[in-house]
Amino acid sequence: MNMLAVVLFMVAGMVFGRLLKIRNIGKPVIVMTWLLLLFLGWEAGSDREVIAALPSIGMDSALLSLGGVAGSCLLAWLLWVFMGRKLDAVKAGAKEDGNGVTSEVIKAGGERKLSAWTGFGGSLVILGFFAAGVVLGLCGLLEESRAVHLLSTWSLRILMMMVGMSVGGDREMLRSLKTMNPKLLLLPLATIAGTYAGCILVNLFLSYEVKDVLAVGSGFGYYSLSSVLISESRGAFLGTVALISNIIREVFTLLFTPLLVRVAGPLAPISAGGATTADTTLPVISSSCGQNFILVSVFHGFTVDLSVPFLVSLFCS
């Protein structure tokens, strides 16, 4: 799989989305994601070494996920300390409602809450499609035809274009940046750097190449896209590690956000959620951290989400 082609399809989608003002393509993206995870499971199921190593894969994935979360939470806590641990530091100087958040941001956050079903329910559906693909692979169908690989390749390219369209058509995010405390622009960087540091530290007890664990960490909870990208470039084994690791990251954030807020401050669960904080984990972050952090969460998720295909491609190249 030519990783450059994947990035070019995403950039083309961003251009089309910007010019044509394309929005609300969430359902087609979800369907395409299901198909890609089916193909990923198909490839994994056809690889007997992957099937035999599933118990080990599960443990490695959990360790890498928790290491990445711990590292990102630590840097997010340090950023919160740097900001003086004051809620006022989060508020902006723009026109605000009674809670200190612009009405446009609250509206955007409310709209994104409608996709909260993609939390536990979405993860179960993803696992269901992956499991179905494993069954097909165990039946040996992949070895009889190259059509599945071709479908996987073009499905991935189409998905990347769709993702680019949704990013290019979202003009609200650019307007919202004017209301944000400049220090909070460092939060996505803290998430990325902390995840990498945690994965590298955990890998001292594992046996992966550094670039492989960095590729897995670069999913930042975006398990569908990152796992397919890694599988196409590095094989089904590492792709399966990425899938399980990033699902664990999302579920961990959904379960432990209230605890993270009390232990490490309100920026920690946002950093832990990675790319999911603009949609899947936004409701629990909003309820635990307060509406003042909706804008921070959406911006963080948007930025980290956008970085996933580029960073994964970098470490897989």
Contacts in CASP RR format, 6 or more apart in sequence:
PFRMAT RR
TARGET T0000
AUTHOR 0000-0000-0000
METHOD contacts of the structure
MODEL  1
MNMLAVVLFMVAGMVFGRLLKIRNIGKPVIVMTWLLLLFLGWEAGSDREV
IAALPSIGMDSALLSLGGVAGSCLLAWLLWVFMGRKLDAVKAGAKEDGNG
VTSEVIKAGGERKLSAWTGFGGSLVILGFFAAGVVLGLCGLLEESRAVHL
LSTWSLRILMMMVGMSVGGDREMLRSLKTMNPKLLLLPLATIAGTYAGCI
LVNLFLSYEVKDVLAVGSGFGYYSLSSVLISESRGAFLGTVALISNIIRE
VFTLLFTPLLVRVAGPLAPISAGGATTADTTLPVISSSCGQNFILVSVFH
GFTVDLSVPFLVSLFCS
1 153 0 8 1.000
1 156 0 8 1.000
1 232 0 8 1.000
1 233 0 8 1.000
3 229 0 8 1.000
3 233 0 8 1.000
3 313 0 8 1.000
3 316 0 8 1.000
3 317 0 8 1.000
4 313 0 8 1.000
5 157 0 8 1.000
6 156 0 8 1.000
6 157 0 8 1.000
6 160 0 8 1.000
6 229 0 8 1.000
6 309 0 8 1.000
6 313 0 8 1.000
7 160 0 8 1.000
7 309 0 8 1.000
7 310 0 8 1.000
7 313 0 8 1.000
9 157 0 8 1.000
9 158 0 8 1.000
9 160 0 8 1.000
9 161 0 8 1.000
10 160 0 8 1.000
10 161 0 8 1.000
10 163 0 8 1.000
10 164 0 8 1.000
10 309 0 8 1.000
11 164 0 8 1.000
12 161 0 8 1.000
13 160 0 8 1.000
13 161 0 8 1.000
13 162 0 8 1.000
13 163 0 8 1.000
13 164 0 8 1.000
13 165 0 8 1.000
13 168 0 8 1.000
14 164 0 8 1.000
14 165 0 8 1.000
14 167 0 8 1.000
14 168 0 8 1.000
15 168 0 8 1.000
16 22 0 8 1.000
16 161 0 8 1.000
16 165 0 8 1.000
17 164 0 8 1.000
17 165 0 8 1.000
17 166 0 8 1.000
17 167 0 8 1.000
17 168 0 8 1.000
17 169 0 8 1.000
18 168 0 8 1.000
18 169 0 8 1.000
20 165 0 8 1.000
21 169 0 8 1.000
22 165 0 8 1.000
22 166 0 8 1.000
22 168 0 8 1.000
22 169 0 8 1.000
23 166 0 8 1.000
23 169 0 8 1.000
23 170 0 8 1.000
25 162 0 8 1.000
25 165 0 8 1.000
25 166 0 8 1.000
26 115 0 8 1.000
26 166 0 8 1.000
28 162 0 8 1.000
29 159 0 8 1.000
29 162 0 8 1.000
29 163 0 8 1.000
29 166 0 8 1.000
30 118 0 8 1.000
32 155 0 8 1.000
32 158 0 8 1.000
32 159 0 8 1.000
32 162 0 8 1.000
33 126 0 8 1.000
33 159 0 8 1.000
33 224 0 8 1.000
33 225 0 8 1.000
34 125 0 8 1.000
34 126 0 8 1.000
34 129 0 8 1.000
35 129 0 8 1.000
35 151 0 8 1.000
35 155 0 8 1.000
36 152 0 8 1.000
36 155 0 8 1.000
36 156 0 8 1.000
36 159 0 8 1.000
36 224 0 8 1.000
36 225 0 8 1.000
36 228 0 8 1.000
37 126 0 8 1.000
37 129 0 8 1.000
37 130 0 8 1.000
37 224 0 8 1.000
37 227 0 8 1.000
37 228 0 8 1.000
37 243 0 8 1.000
38 129 0 8 1.000
38 130 0 8 1.000
38 132 0 8 1.000
38 133 0 8 1.000
38 136 0 8 1.000
39 133 0 8 1.000
39 148 0 8 1.000
39 151 0 8 1.000
39 152 0 8 1.000
39 155 0 8 1.000
39 228 0 8 1.000
40 130 0 8 1.000
40 133 0 8 1.000
40 152 0 8 1.000
40 227 0 8 1.000
40 228 0 8 1.000
40 231 0 8 1.000
40 236 0 8 1.000
40 239 0 8 1.000
40 240 0 8 1.000
40 243 0 8 1.000
41 130 0 8 1.000
41 131 0 8 1.000
41 132 0 8 1.000
41 133 0 8 1.000
41 134 0 8 1.000
41 136 0 8 1.000
41 137 0 8 1.000
41 236 0 8 1.000
41 240 0 8 1.000
42 133 0 8 1.000
42 134 0 8 1.000
42 136 0 8 1.000
42 137 0 8 1.000
42 141 0 8 1.000
42 142 0 8 1.000
42 148 0 8 1.000
43 137 0 8 1.000
43 142 0 8 1.000
43 148 0 8 1.000
43 149 0 8 1.000
43 152 0 8 1.000
43 231 0 8 1.000
43 235 0 8 1.000
43 236 0 8 1.000
44 50 0 8 1.000
44 51 0 8 1.000
44 130 0 8 1.000
44 133 0 8 1.000
44 134 0 8 1.000
44 137 0 8 1.000
44 231 0 8 1.000
44 236 0 8 1.000
44 237 0 8 1.000
44 239 0 8 1.000
44 240 0 8 1.000
45 51 0 8 1.000
45 133 0 8 1.000
45 134 0 8 1.000
45 135 0 8 1.000
45 136 0 8 1.000
45 137 0 8 1.000
45 138 0 8 1.000
45 142 0 8 1.000
45 236 0 8 1.000
46 137 0 8 1.000
46 138 0 8 1.000
46 140 0 8 1.000
46 141 0 8 1.000
46 142 0 8 1.000
46 143 0 8 1.000
46 236 0 8 1.000
47 236 0 8 1.000
47 237 0 8 1.000
49 237 0 8 1.000
50 57 0 8 1.000
50 236 0 8 1.000
50 237 0 8 1.000
50 240 0 8 1.000
51 134 0 8 1.000
51 138 0 8 1.000
53 237 0 8 1.000
54 240 0 8 1.000
57 237 0 8 1.000
57 240 0 8 1.000
57 241 0 8 1.000
57 244 0 8 1.000
58 241 0 8 1.000
58 244 0 8 1.000
60 206 0 8 1.000
60 208 0 8 1.000
60 241 0 8 1.000
60 245 0 8 1.000
61 216 0 8 1.000
61 241 0 8 1.000
61 242 0 8 1.000
61 243 0 8 1.000
61 244 0 8 1.000
61 245 0 8 1.000
61 248 0 8 1.000
62 244 0 8 1.000
62 245 0 8 1.000
62 248 0 8 1.000
63 202 0 8 1.000
63 205 0 8 1.000
63 206 0 8 1.000
64 199 0 8 1.000
64 202 0 8 1.000
64 203 0 8 1.000
64 206 0 8 1.000
64 213 0 8 1.000
64 216 0 8 1.000
64 217 0 8 1.000
64 241 0 8 1.000
64 245 0 8 1.000
65 244 0 8 1.000
65 245 0 8 1.000
65 246 0 8 1.000
65 248 0 8 1.000
65 249 0 8 1.000
65 252 0 8 1.000
66 202 0 8 1.000
66 248 0 8 1.000
66 252 0 8 1.000
67 198 0 8 1.000
67 199 0 8 1.000
67 201 0 8 1.000
67 202 0 8 1.000
68 194 0 8 1.000
68 195 0 8 1.000
68 196 0 8 1.000
68 197 0 8 1.000
68 198 0 8 1.000
68 199 0 8 1.000
68 202 0 8 1.000
68 217 0 8 1.000
68 249 0 8 1.000
69 195 0 8 1.000
69 249 0 8 1.000
69 252 0 8 1.000
69 253 0 8 1.000
69 272 0 8 1.000
69 273 0 8 1.000
70 198 0 8 1.000
71 194 0 8 1.000
71 195 0 8 1.000
71 197 0 8 1.000
71 198 0 8 1.000
72 190 0 8 1.000
72 191 0 8 1.000
72 192 0 8 1.000
72 194 0 8 1.000
72 195 0 8 1.000
72 271 0 8 1.000
72 272 0 8 1.000
72 274 0 8 1.000
73 260 0 8 1.000
73 264 0 8 1.000
73 268 0 8 1.000
73 269 0 8 1.000
73 271 0 8 1.000
73 272 0 8 1.000
74 194 0 8 1.000
74 264 0 8 1.000
75 190 0 8 1.000
75 191 0 8 1.000
75 193 0 8 1.000
75 194 0 8 1.000
75 197 0 8 1.000
75 271 0 8 1.000
76 187 0 8 1.000
76 190 0 8 1.000
76 191 0 8 1.000
76 264 0 8 1.000
76 265 0 8 1.000
76 267 0 8 1.000
76 268 0 8 1.000
76 270 0 8 1.000
76 271 0 8 1.000
76 272 0 8 1.000
77 264 0 8 1.000
77 265 0 8 1.000
77 267 0 8 1.000
77 268 0 8 1.000
78 190 0 8 1.000
79 183 0 8 1.000
79 186 0 8 1.000
79 187 0 8 1.000
79 190 0 8 1.000
79 267 0 8 1.000
80 264 0 8 1.000
80 265 0 8 1.000
80 266 0 8 1.000
80 267 0 8 1.000
80 268 0 8 1.000
82 183 0 8 1.000
83 89 0 8 1.000
83 90 0 8 1.000
83 181 0 8 1.000
83 183 0 8 1.000
83 184 0 8 1.000
85 265 0 8 1.000
87 292 0 8 1.000
89 181 0 8 1.000
89 183 0 8 1.000
90 181 0 8 1.000
90 184 0 8 1.000
90 292 0 8 1.000
90 293 0 8 1.000
90 296 0 8 1.000
91 100 0 8 1.000
91 101 0 8 1.000
91 181 0 8 1.000
91 292 0 8 1.000
92 102 0 8 1.000
92 178 0 8 1.000
92 179 0 8 1.000
92 180 0 8 1.000
92 181 0 8 1.000
92 295 0 8 1.000
93 179 0 8 1.000
94 102 0 8 1.000
94 178 0 8 1.000
94 179 0 8 1.000
95 102 0 8 1.000
95 103 0 8 1.000
96 102 0 8 1.000
97 103 0 8 1.000
97 106 0 8 1.000
99 106 0 8 1.000
99 290 0 8 1.000
99 291 0 8 1.000
99 292 0 8 1.000
100 291 0 8 1.000
100 292 0 8 1.000
101 291 0 8 1.000
101 292 0 8 1.000
101 294 0 8 1.000
101 295 0 8 1.000
102 176 0 8 1.000
102 179 0 8 1.000
102 295 0 8 1.000
104 172 0 8 1.000
104 175 0 8 1.000
104 176 0 8 1.000
105 176 0 8 1.000
105 179 0 8 1.000
105 294 0 8 1.000
105 295 0 8 1.000
105 298 0 8 1.000
106 291 0 8 1.000
106 294 0 8 1.000
108 172 0 8 1.000
108 176 0 8 1.000
108 294 0 8 1.000
108 298 0 8 1.000
109 282 0 8 1.000
109 286 0 8 1.000
109 294 0 8 1.000
109 298 0 8 1.000
112 278 0 8 1.000
112 279 0 8 1.000
112 282 0 8 1.000
112 298 0 8 1.000
113 282 0 8 1.000
113 283 0 8 1.000
113 286 0 8 1.000
115 279 0 8 1.000
115 280 0 8 1.000
116 279 0 8 1.000
116 280 0 8 1.000
116 282 0 8 1.000
116 283 0 8 1.000
118 279 0 8 1.000
118 280 0 8 1.000
119 250 0 8 1.000
119 251 0 8 1.000
119 254 0 8 1.000
119 280 0 8 1.000
119 281 0 8 1.000
120 251 0 8 1.000
120 254 0 8 1.000
123 247 0 8 1.000
123 250 0 8 1.000
123 251 0 8 1.000
126 223 0 8 1.000
126 224 0 8 1.000
126 247 0 8 1.000
127 247 0 8 1.000
130 243 0 8 1.000
136 142 0 8 1.000
141 148 0 8 1.000
142 148 0 8 1.000
142 149 0 8 1.000
152 228 0 8 1.000
152 232 0 8 1.000
153 232 0 8 1.000
156 228 0 8 1.000
156 229 0 8 1.000
156 232 0 8 1.000
159 225 0 8 1.000
159 228 0 8 1.000
160 225 0 8 1.000
160 309 0 8 1.000
163 225 0 8 1.000
163 309 0 8 1.000
167 302 0 8 1.000
167 305 0 8 1.000
167 306 0 8 1.000
170 302 0 8 1.000
173 298 0 8 1.000
173 299 0 8 1.000
173 302 0 8 1.000
176 295 0 8 1.000
176 298 0 8 1.000
176 299 0 8 1.000
177 299 0 8 1.000
179 295 0 8 1.000
180 295 0 8 1.000
180 296 0 8 1.000
180 299 0 8 1.000
184 296 0 8 1.000
184 299 0 8 1.000
187 267 0 8 1.000
187 270 0 8 1.000
187 271 0 8 1.000
187 296 0 8 1.000
187 300 0 8 1.000
188 299 0 8 1.000
188 300 0 8 1.000
188 301 0 8 1.000
188 303 0 8 1.000
188 304 0 8 1.000
188 307 0 8 1.000
190 267 0 8 1.000
190 271 0 8 1.000
191 220 0 8 1.000
191 271 0 8 1.000
191 273 0 8 1.000
191 274 0 8 1.000
191 300 0 8 1.000
191 304 0 8 1.000
192 220 0 8 1.000
192 304 0 8 1.000
192 307 0 8 1.000
192 311 0 8 1.000
194 271 0 8 1.000
195 217 0 8 1.000
195 218 0 8 1.000
195 220 0 8 1.000
195 274 0 8 1.000
196 214 0 8 1.000
196 217 0 8 1.000
199 213 0 8 1.000
199 214 0 8 1.000
199 216 0 8 1.000
199 217 0 8 1.000
200 210 0 8 1.000
200 213 0 8 1.000
200 214 0 8 1.000
202 213 0 8 1.000
203 210 0 8 1.000
203 213 0 8 1.000
206 213 0 8 1.000
211 315 0 8 1.000
211 316 0 8 1.000
212 234 0 8 1.000
212 238 0 8 1.000
212 315 0 8 1.000
214 315 0 8 1.000
215 226 0 8 1.000
215 230 0 8 1.000
215 234 0 8 1.000
215 238 0 8 1.000
215 242 0 8 1.000
215 312 0 8 1.000
215 315 0 8 1.000
215 316 0 8 1.000
216 226 0 8 1.000
216 230 0 8 1.000
216 238 0 8 1.000
216 239 0 8 1.000
216 241 0 8 1.000
216 242 0 8 1.000
216 245 0 8 1.000
216 246 0 8 1.000
217 226 0 8 1.000
217 242 0 8 1.000
217 245 0 8 1.000
217 246 0 8 1.000
218 226 0 8 1.000
218 307 0 8 1.000
218 308 0 8 1.000
218 311 0 8 1.000
218 312 0 8 1.000
218 314 0 8 1.000
218 315 0 8 1.000
219 225 0 8 1.000
219 226 0 8 1.000
219 242 0 8 1.000
219 246 0 8 1.000
219 275 0 8 1.000
219 308 0 8 1.000
219 311 0 8 1.000
219 312 0 8 1.000
220 226 0 8 1.000
220 246 0 8 1.000
220 249 0 8 1.000
220 273 0 8 1.000
220 274 0 8 1.000
220 275 0 8 1.000
220 276 0 8 1.000
220 304 0 8 1.000
220 305 0 8 1.000
220 307 0 8 1.000
220 308 0 8 1.000
221 246 0 8 1.000
221 247 0 8 1.000
221 249 0 8 1.000
221 250 0 8 1.000
221 273 0 8 1.000
221 274 0 8 1.000
221 275 0 8 1.000
221 276 0 8 1.000
222 246 0 8 1.000
222 274 0 8 1.000
222 275 0 8 1.000
222 276 0 8 1.000
222 305 0 8 1.000
222 308 0 8 1.000
223 242 0 8 1.000
223 243 0 8 1.000
223 245 0 8 1.000
223 246 0 8 1.000
223 247 0 8 1.000
223 249 0 8 1.000
223 250 0 8 1.000
224 243 0 8 1.000
225 308 0 8 1.000
225 309 0 8 1.000
225 312 0 8 1.000
226 242 0 8 1.000
226 246 0 8 1.000
226 308 0 8 1.000
226 312 0 8 1.000
227 239 0 8 1.000
227 240 0 8 1.000
227 242 0 8 1.000
227 243 0 8 1.000
227 246 0 8 1.000
228 239 0 8 1.000
229 309 0 8 1.000
229 312 0 8 1.000
229 313 0 8 1.000
229 316 0 8 1.000
230 238 0 8 1.000
230 239 0 8 1.000
230 242 0 8 1.000
230 312 0 8 1.000
230 316 0 8 1.000
231 238 0 8 1.000
231 239 0 8 1.000
231 240 0 8 1.000
231 242 0 8 1.000
233 313 0 8 1.000
233 316 0 8 1.000
233 317 0 8 1.000
234 316 0 8 1.000
249 272 0 8 1.000
249 273 0 8 1.000
249 274 0 8 1.000
249 276 0 8 1.000
250 273 0 8 1.000
250 276 0 8 1.000
250 280 0 8 1.000
250 281 0 8 1.000
252 272 0 8 1.000
253 260 0 8 1.000
253 269 0 8 1.000
253 272 0 8 1.000
253 273 0 8 1.000
253 274 0 8 1.000
253 276 0 8 1.000
253 277 0 8 1.000
253 281 0 8 1.000
253 284 0 8 1.000
253 285 0 8 1.000
254 280 0 8 1.000
254 281 0 8 1.000
254 284 0 8 1.000
256 269 0 8 1.000
256 272 0 8 1.000
257 269 0 8 1.000
257 272 0 8 1.000
257 281 0 8 1.000
257 284 0 8 1.000
257 285 0 8 1.000
257 288 0 8 1.000
257 289 0 8 1.000
258 284 0 8 1.000
258 288 0 8 1.000
260 268 0 8 1.000
260 269 0 8 1.000
260 272 0 8 1.000
261 268 0 8 1.000
261 269 0 8 1.000
261 288 0 8 1.000
261 289 0 8 1.000
266 288 0 8 1.000
266 289 0 8 1.000
266 290 0 8 1.000
266 293 0 8 1.000
267 296 0 8 1.000
269 281 0 8 1.000
269 284 0 8 1.000
269 285 0 8 1.000
269 288 0 8 1.000
269 289 0 8 1.000
270 277 0 8 1.000
270 285 0 8 1.000
270 289 0 8 1.000
270 293 0 8 1.000
270 296 0 8 1.000
270 297 0 8 1.000
270 300 0 8 1.000
271 300 0 8 1.000
273 281 0 8 1.000
273 285 0 8 1.000
273 301 0 8 1.000
274 300 0 8 1.000
274 301 0 8 1.000
274 304 0 8 1.000
275 301 0 8 1.000
275 304 0 8 1.000
275 305 0 8 1.000
275 308 0 8 1.000
276 301 0 8 1.000
277 285 0 8 1.000
277 297 0 8 1.000
277 298 0 8 1.000
277 300 0 8 1.000
277 301 0 8 1.000
277 304 0 8 1.000
278 297 0 8 1.000
278 298 0 8 1.000
278 300 0 8 1.000
278 301 0 8 1.000
278 302 0 8 1.000
278 305 0 8 1.000
281 297 0 8 1.000
282 294 0 8 1.000
282 297 0 8 1.000
282 298 0 8 1.000
285 293 0 8 1.000
285 297 0 8 1.000
286 293 0 8 1.000
286 294 0 8 1.000
286 297 0 8 1.000
289 297 0 8 1.000
END
